[in-house]
């Protein structure tokens, strides 16, 4: 019985990190629309932090040979982090609109990542 509760708590923690990451990415998108590059950076970095915590809590193994479609969560995870990095990079250049667009793409990959569980 305790194991079931414990497993439920793990799933709740995973959902919590992903939910916070999604909220941060939405805020990054809004900041981009408003032309606020610093806001994009702040929120995108928070999203990245939440996803790192989720991966630390629920690790998965990258195989040494990458086979497309073998681990869809890992593929979406990689794409999410890549788009977050693009959002931060564009925001650092002062391109808030492009940064917000990269945050939007990261949000889409995050949603796909959640579905791939």
Order of alpha helices (4+ residues) and beta strands (2+ residues): alpha-alpha-alpha-alpha
